[in-house]
Amino acid sequence: MSRRKTSPPAFGEFREPPVARMRELLAAMVGRRVVVVGDATLDAYVAGEVERISPEAPVPVLAVEREEFMLGGAANVAKCLVALGARAGLCAVVGDDADGALFRSEAANLGIPPAGILADSKRLTTRKTRIVARHQQVIRLDRETVAPLSPALEKRLCARVASAARRADALILSDYSKGVLTPAVCRAAIEAADGRPVVVDPKNLPWEPFRGATVIKPNVREAESFARARLASVEDLAAAAMRLAAELDVANVLITRGPHGMLLARGGRAGGDALVQIPARPRELVDVTGAGDVVAAALALALGAGAEIGEAAWLANVAAGVKVGKFGAATVTGQEILGELGAKSAKSREKVLNRAQAAELAAQLRAQGRSVVFTNGCFDILHLGHVRYLERSRALGEALIVGVNTDASVRRLKGAGRPLQSEHDRAQILASLECVDAVVLFDEDTPLKLIRAVRPDVISKGADYKSKHEVVGWDAVESWGGRVELVELVEGRSTTNLVSRARS
């Protein structure tokens, strides 16, 4: 009796969405609520130069130049969402320790609400310390607790997840196999989503807790783990994807393939356009760290904004291409995605950020070894003195972020007759300057909250200040190793003088 041959899976043609549609989608993604549930970590980077070998043992000596702490694991996915303009939520568990307090502080700086971040006195906050010499990791040190949640803590987390999910446009289950994504937590998230998109970034088997999700996003190695076989060809991957979708009742399977792009199986059905291959965009590879987090964030946020699965997958694919061109667990912005697609955009508009986006930009720049300068002011009428001051401030580092008082803040400081130009006009004019990398409006009387969120390396102010101790935030910036610089001003140039002359 002859054995019946199985027909190979049929692939549909993938058509790249037009750039105009991607621009429209990226705009729709801003402000959407996406909740990340999973294993969060604190990532530490100790960076410096190696110029000699230790006399004590044949090991390199790292002359430490910079130490930095960043959100990692599921929290890095939340960070990626913030960079794309989302209102990110996080449901996770940290230890009741110093690292846990630092983790919550870093989350607060990005505008991530603390309600979903629970502390467990019986766990360590997962901390991964990377020793880096000239952008090359030398070694990684892990400190963690890998264990299931206690029944009481699991019950609390399920309640927080259900509450957060009901207000979300989409959810992400980010599994790093530390014990947070229990079957009960996954069930609480998927049920509370009530049909809204749920994207799963899986790790180790079993994947049964993810039943009923919208998208499950394994990489090739993870797909092979599910199939319990080597998937040597795209046909093998397609068959595994369809089987995965059918067995777990998952609407879509997206297998990320690194330099080979992605494979999307819609509902696990063969034929038509149910199976498509999404090609990777050619890009110089720098570091793949965090690329999966970028994909998960972009995919879920796009789906939450109403994108069709193919559009969302394509946008995530482009975002991943941008990410692998950066060192470390860097994030990606909508502006960078449009730039990757060759879109000509109104750059000045895209340089006006909110506080969370500015904090994320600054963290991203520091992770790339670039120093951040911060200055602030009303900038009511931009004049030569302003321009020279901003250019000199920019020369103190490799990026300049400018805080600008809102209209209400200016009125409190300057009186009822000011400002002469609206906050949006002032921000756009500043953003049009080449020396300015980002502009952030702040409503407080001082920029202290913004400074603490951005954590600049340098605060720049005019030399009309007699001492650094007169500068708001001087003690904060020095507490994390930064400094204050007083910049020479152009004599006789001020907004007050211009206003007085105009009125006379």
C-alpha positions as CSV (number, residue, x, y, z in Angstrom):
1,M,0.0,0.0,0.0
2,S,1.6,3.3,-1.1
3,R,1.9,6.2,1.3
4,R,0.1,9.4,0.4
5,K,2.3,12.4,-0.1
6,T,1.6,15.6,1.8
7,S,1.2,18.6,-0.4
8,P,3.7,21.4,0.3
9,P,2.2,24.5,1.9
10,A,1.1,27.2,-0.6
11,F,2.5,30.7,-0.1
12,G,0.7,33.9,-1.0
13,E,2.5,37.0,-2.3
14,F,3.4,39.6,0.2
15,R,2.9,43.1,-0.9
16,E,4.7,45.8,1.0
17,P,2.2,48.4,2.3
18,P,2.7,51.9,0.9
19,V,4.7,54.4,3.0
20,A,1.6,56.7,3.3
21,R,-0.2,53.9,5.0
22,M,2.7,53.3,7.4
23,R,2.8,57.0,8.3
24,E,-1.0,56.9,8.9
25,L,-0.6,53.8,11.1
26,L,2.3,55.2,13.1
27,A,0.2,58.4,13.8
28,A,-2.7,56.2,15.0
29,M,-0.4,54.2,17.3
30,V,0.5,57.3,19.4
31,G,-1.4,57.4,22.7
32,R,-2.8,53.8,22.5
33,R,-2.8,51.8,25.7
34,V,-0.8,48.6,25.6
35,V,-0.2,46.5,28.7
36,V,2.9,44.2,29.0
37,V,2.6,41.2,31.3
38,G,5.7,39.1,32.1
39,D,9.1,38.7,33.5
40,A,10.8,42.0,34.1
41,T,14.5,42.6,34.7
42,L,16.9,45.4,35.6
43,D,19.7,45.6,33.1
44,A,23.0,47.1,34.2
45,Y,25.7,48.2,31.9
46,V,29.3,48.8,33.1
47,A,31.2,50.3,30.2
48,G,34.8,51.5,29.7
49,E,38.1,50.9,28.0
50,V,40.5,47.9,28.3
51,E,44.1,49.0,27.8
52,R,46.1,46.5,29.9
53,I,46.1,43.1,31.4
54,S,45.9,42.6,35.2
55,P,49.2,41.7,36.9
56,E,47.2,39.5,39.3
57,A,45.8,37.1,36.6
58,P,45.7,36.9,32.8
59,V,42.5,38.9,32.5
60,P,41.8,42.4,31.0
61,V,41.4,45.4,33.3
62,L,38.3,47.5,32.5
63,A,38.8,51.2,33.3
64,V,35.1,52.0,34.1
65,E,33.8,55.1,32.5
66,R,30.0,54.7,32.8
67,E,27.5,52.7,34.8
68,E,23.9,52.7,33.8
69,F,20.7,50.9,34.8
70,M,17.8,50.3,32.3
71,L,14.6,48.3,32.3
72,G,14.9,44.9,30.7
73,G,13.0,41.8,29.9
74,A,9.2,42.5,29.7
75,A,10.0,46.0,31.0
76,N,12.1,46.6,27.9
77,V,9.0,45.8,25.8
78,A,7.2,48.5,27.7
79,K,10.1,50.8,27.1
80,C,9.9,50.1,23.3
81,L,6.2,50.9,23.5
82,V,6.9,54.3,25.1
83,A,9.5,55.1,22.3
84,L,6.7,54.4,19.7
85,G,4.4,56.9,21.5
86,A,2.2,54.4,23.4
87,R,0.8,54.7,26.9
88,A,2.5,51.6,28.3
89,G,1.4,49.6,31.3
90,L,3.4,46.9,33.0
91,C,2.3,44.0,35.2
92,A,5.3,42.3,36.7
93,V,7.0,41.1,39.9
94,V,10.2,42.4,41.3
95,G,12.0,41.8,44.6
96,D,11.5,43.8,47.7
97,D,15.1,45.0,47.5
98,A,17.2,47.9,46.4
99,D,17.2,46.7,42.8
100,G,13.4,46.6,43.0
101,A,13.2,50.2,44.2
102,L,15.6,51.2,41.4
103,F,13.4,49.3,38.9
104,R,10.3,51.1,40.0
105,S,12.1,54.5,39.8
106,E,13.2,53.8,36.2
107,A,9.7,52.8,35.3
108,A,8.3,56.0,36.8
109,N,10.8,58.0,34.8
110,L,9.2,56.6,31.6
111,G,5.7,57.3,32.8
112,I,4.9,53.6,33.4
113,P,2.2,53.4,36.2
114,P,3.4,51.6,39.4
115,A,0.1,49.8,40.1
116,G,1.0,46.7,38.2
117,I,4.5,46.3,39.5
118,L,4.3,44.0,42.6
119,A,7.1,43.3,45.1
120,D,7.9,39.9,46.5
121,S,10.1,39.7,49.6
122,K,11.0,36.1,48.7
123,R,12.4,36.9,45.3
124,L,15.4,38.8,44.0
125,T,14.8,41.4,41.4
126,T,16.3,39.9,38.3
127,R,19.4,41.9,37.4
128,K,21.6,41.3,34.4
129,T,24.9,43.1,34.5
130,R,26.8,43.5,31.2
131,I,30.5,44.4,31.2
132,V,31.2,46.3,28.0
133,A,34.5,47.3,26.5
134,R,34.3,49.5,23.3
135,H,30.7,48.3,22.6
136,Q,31.7,44.7,23.0
137,Q,30.2,42.6,25.8
138,V,33.0,40.9,27.8
139,I,30.8,39.0,30.2
140,R,27.3,39.0,31.7
141,L,26.5,38.5,35.4
142,D,23.0,37.3,36.3
143,R,21.3,37.6,39.7
144,E,17.8,36.2,39.8
145,T,15.1,34.0,41.3
146,V,13.5,31.5,39.0
147,A,10.5,30.1,40.7
148,P,6.7,30.0,40.4
149,L,4.7,32.8,42.2
150,S,3.2,32.0,45.5
151,P,-0.6,31.4,45.3
152,A,-1.3,34.7,47.2
153,L,1.0,36.7,44.9
154,E,-0.4,35.0,41.8
155,K,-3.9,36.0,42.8
156,R,-2.9,39.6,43.3
157,L,-1.1,39.7,40.0
158,C,-4.1,38.2,38.2
159,A,-6.4,40.9,39.6
160,R,-4.0,43.7,38.5
161,V,-3.7,42.1,35.0
162,A,-7.5,41.9,34.6
163,S,-7.9,45.5,35.7
164,A,-5.2,46.8,33.4
165,A,-6.4,44.7,30.4
166,R,-9.9,46.1,30.5
167,R,-8.5,49.6,29.8
168,A,-6.0,48.5,27.1
169,D,-6.1,48.6,23.3
170,A,-3.8,45.5,23.2
171,L,-1.7,43.2,25.5
172,I,1.7,41.6,25.3
173,L,2.7,38.4,27.2
174,S,6.5,38.6,27.4
175,D,7.9,35.3,28.7
176,Y,11.5,35.1,30.0
177,S,10.9,31.9,31.9
178,K,11.3,33.4,35.4
179,G,8.0,32.1,36.7
180,V,5.6,35.2,36.3
181,L,3.6,33.9,33.4
182,T,1.7,31.1,35.1
183,P,-1.3,29.5,33.5
184,A,-3.6,31.5,35.7
185,V,-1.9,34.8,34.9
186,C,-2.0,34.1,31.1
187,R,-5.7,33.1,31.4
188,A,-6.5,36.3,33.3
189,A,-4.9,38.4,30.6
190,I,-6.5,36.6,27.6
191,E,-9.9,36.5,29.1
192,A,-9.8,40.1,30.2
193,A,-8.7,41.2,26.7
194,D,-12.1,40.1,25.5
195,G,-11.2,39.9,21.9
196,R,-8.7,42.8,21.8
197,P,-5.2,41.8,20.4
198,V,-3.0,39.7,22.6
199,V,0.6,39.2,21.3
200,V,2.7,36.4,22.9
201,D,6.5,36.4,22.9
202,P,7.1,32.8,24.1
203,K,10.1,31.2,25.6
204,N,10.3,27.6,26.9
205,L,7.6,25.0,26.6
206,P,4.8,24.4,27.4
207,W,2.8,27.0,25.4
208,E,-0.7,25.7,26.4
209,P,-1.2,28.7,28.7
210,F,-1.2,30.9,25.6
211,R,-4.3,29.2,24.1
212,G,-6.6,31.7,22.4
213,A,-4.1,34.5,21.8
214,T,-4.2,36.7,18.7
215,V,-0.5,36.2,17.7
216,I,2.2,34.0,19.0
217,K,5.7,35.1,17.9
218,P,8.4,32.4,18.3
219,N,11.8,32.6,16.6
220,V,13.2,29.7,14.7
221,R,14.8,28.0,17.7
222,E,11.6,28.3,19.7
223,A,9.5,27.0,16.8
224,E,11.9,24.0,16.6
225,S,11.4,23.4,20.3
226,F,7.6,23.2,19.8
227,A,8.0,21.0,16.7
228,R,10.6,18.8,18.5
229,A,12.5,18.7,15.2
230,R,14.9,20.8,13.1
231,L,13.0,23.0,10.7
232,A,15.5,23.2,7.9
233,S,13.4,24.8,5.2
234,V,10.7,27.5,5.0
235,E,8.2,24.7,4.2
236,D,9.1,23.0,7.5
237,L,8.6,26.3,9.3
238,A,5.2,26.8,7.6
239,A,4.0,23.4,8.6
240,A,5.1,24.0,12.2
241,A,3.3,27.4,12.2
242,M,0.1,25.9,11.0
243,R,0.2,23.1,13.5
244,L,1.0,25.6,16.3
245,A,-2.0,27.8,15.3
246,A,-4.3,24.8,15.2
247,E,-3.2,23.1,18.4
248,L,-3.3,26.3,20.5
249,D,-6.3,28.0,18.7
250,V,-4.1,31.0,18.0
251,A,-5.3,33.3,15.2
252,N,-1.9,34.0,13.8
253,V,1.7,32.7,14.1
254,L,4.6,35.0,13.2
255,I,8.0,33.2,13.1
256,T,10.9,35.6,13.2
257,R,13.9,34.4,11.1
258,G,16.6,37.0,11.7
259,P,18.3,38.0,8.4
260,H,15.7,35.9,6.5
261,G,12.8,38.1,7.7
262,M,9.6,36.6,9.0
263,L,7.0,33.9,8.2
264,L,3.4,34.8,8.8
265,A,0.7,32.1,9.1
266,R,-2.8,33.5,9.3
267,G,-5.0,31.2,11.3
268,G,-2.8,28.2,10.3
269,R,-4.7,27.7,7.1
270,A,-2.9,26.6,3.9
271,G,-3.4,28.2,0.6
272,G,-4.3,31.7,-0.6
273,D,-2.5,34.4,1.3
274,A,-2.7,32.5,4.7
275,L,1.0,31.9,4.5
276,V,3.4,34.7,3.5
277,Q,7.1,35.3,3.7
278,I,8.1,38.8,4.8
279,P,11.6,39.6,3.6
280,A,14.1,41.4,5.9
281,R,15.4,44.7,4.8
282,P,19.2,44.8,4.1
283,R,20.9,46.4,7.1
284,E,24.3,46.4,8.7
285,L,24.1,44.1,11.7
286,V,25.4,45.7,14.9
287,D,23.6,43.9,17.7
288,V,20.4,41.7,17.8
289,T,19.9,42.3,21.5
290,G,16.3,43.3,22.1
291,A,15.1,42.9,18.5
292,G,12.4,40.5,19.6
293,D,11.1,43.1,22.1
294,V,10.9,45.7,19.4
295,V,9.0,43.3,17.2
296,A,6.5,42.5,20.0
297,A,6.0,46.1,20.9
298,A,5.5,47.4,17.3
299,L,3.3,44.4,16.4
300,A,0.9,44.8,19.4
301,L,0.7,48.6,19.2
302,A,-0.1,48.4,15.5
303,L,-2.8,45.8,16.0
304,G,-4.2,47.9,18.9
305,A,-4.4,50.9,16.5
306,G,-6.5,48.9,14.0
307,A,-3.9,47.5,11.6
308,E,-4.4,44.3,9.7
309,I,-2.0,41.5,10.7
310,G,0.1,41.8,7.5
311,E,0.5,45.5,7.9
312,A,1.4,45.1,11.6
313,A,3.9,42.4,10.8
314,W,5.6,44.5,8.1
315,L,5.9,47.5,10.4
316,A,7.4,45.3,13.1
317,N,9.8,43.8,10.5
318,V,11.0,47.3,9.5
319,A,11.4,48.3,13.2
320,A,13.5,45.2,13.8
321,G,15.7,46.2,10.9
322,V,16.3,49.6,12.5
323,K,17.0,48.0,15.9
324,V,19.7,45.6,14.8
325,G,21.7,48.6,13.5
326,K,22.1,49.8,17.1
327,F,24.1,48.5,20.0
328,G,22.4,47.1,23.1
329,A,18.7,46.8,23.9
330,A,18.0,50.1,22.1
331,T,14.5,51.2,21.1
332,V,13.1,52.4,17.8
333,T,10.9,55.5,17.1
334,G,8.3,56.1,14.5
335,Q,10.6,58.7,12.9
336,E,13.3,56.1,12.5
337,I,10.8,53.6,10.9
338,L,9.7,56.2,8.4
339,G,13.4,57.1,7.7
340,E,14.1,53.4,7.1
341,L,11.3,53.4,4.6
342,G,12.8,56.4,2.8
343,A,9.9,58.7,3.8
344,K,10.5,62.4,3.8
345,S,8.9,63.7,7.0
346,A,8.4,67.0,8.8
347,K,11.4,66.5,11.0
348,S,10.7,69.5,13.3
349,R,7.3,68.1,14.2
350,E,8.7,64.7,15.0
351,K,11.4,66.2,17.3
352,V,8.7,67.6,19.7
353,L,8.4,64.8,22.3
354,N,6.5,64.2,25.5
355,R,8.4,63.6,28.8
356,A,8.3,59.8,28.5
357,Q,9.5,59.9,24.9
358,A,12.4,62.3,25.8
359,A,13.4,60.0,28.7
360,E,13.5,57.0,26.4
361,L,15.5,58.9,23.7
362,A,18.0,60.0,26.3
363,A,18.4,56.4,27.6
364,Q,18.7,55.1,24.0
365,L,21.5,57.7,23.3
366,R,23.4,56.8,26.5
367,A,23.2,53.1,25.7
368,Q,24.9,54.0,22.4
369,G,27.7,55.8,24.4
370,R,26.4,59.3,23.4
371,S,26.3,62.1,25.9
372,V,23.0,64.1,26.4
373,V,22.9,67.8,27.1
374,F,19.8,69.5,28.6
375,T,18.8,73.1,28.7
376,N,15.5,74.9,29.2
377,G,13.7,78.3,28.8
378,C,10.7,80.1,27.5
379,F,12.2,81.0,24.1
380,D,9.3,83.4,23.4
381,I,11.0,85.2,20.5
382,L,13.9,83.3,19.1
383,H,16.9,85.6,18.5
384,L,20.6,85.4,17.8
385,G,21.5,85.1,21.5
386,H,19.3,82.0,21.7
387,V,20.8,80.4,18.6
388,R,24.4,80.9,19.7
389,Y,23.5,79.7,23.2
390,L,21.9,76.5,21.8
391,E,24.8,75.8,19.4
392,R,27.3,76.2,22.3
393,S,25.2,73.9,24.5
394,R,25.0,71.3,21.8
395,A,28.8,71.3,21.5
396,L,29.0,70.1,25.1
397,G,27.7,66.7,24.1
398,E,26.4,64.6,21.3
399,A,22.6,65.4,21.6
400,L,20.7,68.4,22.9
401,I,17.3,68.2,24.5
402,V,15.5,71.5,25.2
403,G,12.8,71.9,27.8
404,V,10.3,74.6,26.9
405,N,7.8,76.2,29.4
406,T,4.1,75.8,28.4
407,D,2.0,78.9,28.0
408,A,0.5,78.6,31.5
409,S,4.0,78.2,32.9
410,V,5.3,81.3,31.1
411,R,2.3,83.4,32.3
412,R,3.1,82.4,35.9
413,L,6.8,83.4,35.4
414,K,6.5,86.4,33.1
415,G,3.0,87.9,33.7
416,A,-0.2,88.1,31.8
417,G,1.3,89.6,28.7
418,R,3.5,86.7,27.9
419,P,4.1,84.5,26.0
420,L,3.8,86.3,22.6
421,Q,3.9,83.0,20.7
422,S,2.0,79.8,21.6
423,E,3.8,76.9,23.2
424,H,3.4,74.8,20.0
425,D,4.9,77.5,17.8
426,R,7.8,78.0,20.1
427,A,8.5,74.3,20.2
428,Q,8.3,73.9,16.4
429,I,10.6,76.8,15.8
430,L,13.2,75.4,18.2
431,A,12.8,71.9,16.7
432,S,13.7,73.3,13.3
433,L,17.2,74.1,14.4
434,E,19.8,71.6,13.4
435,C,21.6,71.8,16.8
436,V,18.4,70.8,18.6
437,D,17.7,67.0,18.8
438,A,14.4,67.1,20.8
439,V,12.1,69.6,22.4
440,V,9.9,68.9,25.4
441,L,7.1,71.1,26.8
442,F,6.8,71.2,30.6
443,D,4.0,72.8,32.6
444,E,5.8,73.1,36.0
445,D,7.6,76.4,37.1
446,T,10.9,74.6,37.0
447,P,12.2,71.7,34.8
448,L,13.3,69.6,37.7
449,K,10.8,66.7,37.0
450,L,11.9,66.7,33.4
451,I,15.6,66.7,34.3
452,R,15.0,63.7,36.6
453,A,13.2,61.9,33.8
454,V,15.8,62.6,31.1
455,R,18.9,62.2,33.4
456,P,21.2,64.3,31.2
457,D,25.0,64.1,31.3
458,V,25.2,67.9,31.2
459,I,22.8,70.7,32.2
460,S,23.6,73.9,30.2
461,K,22.6,77.4,31.4
462,G,23.7,80.9,30.6
463,A,26.8,82.5,32.2
464,D,24.5,85.1,33.8
465,Y,24.1,82.5,36.5
466,K,26.8,83.3,39.1
467,S,27.2,79.7,40.3
468,K,26.1,76.2,39.4
469,H,24.2,76.1,42.7
470,E,21.7,78.5,41.3
471,V,20.8,76.1,38.4
472,V,17.7,74.0,39.0
473,G,18.7,70.3,39.0
474,W,22.4,70.8,39.7
475,D,22.4,68.4,42.6
476,A,20.4,65.8,40.7
477,V,22.7,65.8,37.7
478,E,25.8,65.5,39.9
479,S,24.2,62.6,41.8
480,W,24.3,60.4,38.7
481,G,27.8,61.6,37.6
482,G,26.8,64.6,35.3
483,R,27.8,68.2,35.5
484,V,26.5,71.8,35.0
485,E,28.1,74.0,32.4
486,L,27.6,77.8,32.3
487,V,27.7,79.0,28.7
488,E,28.8,82.4,27.5
489,L,25.9,84.5,26.2
490,V,25.8,87.1,23.3
491,E,25.7,90.5,25.0
492,G,22.7,92.7,24.5
493,R,20.4,90.0,23.1
494,S,17.3,89.1,25.1
495,T,13.6,88.6,24.6
496,T,12.8,91.2,27.2
497,N,14.8,93.9,25.4
498,L,13.1,93.0,22.1
499,V,9.7,93.1,23.6
500,S,10.4,96.5,25.3
501,R,11.7,98.0,22.1
502,A,8.7,96.7,20.1
503,R,6.2,98.2,22.6
504,S,8.0,101.6,22.7
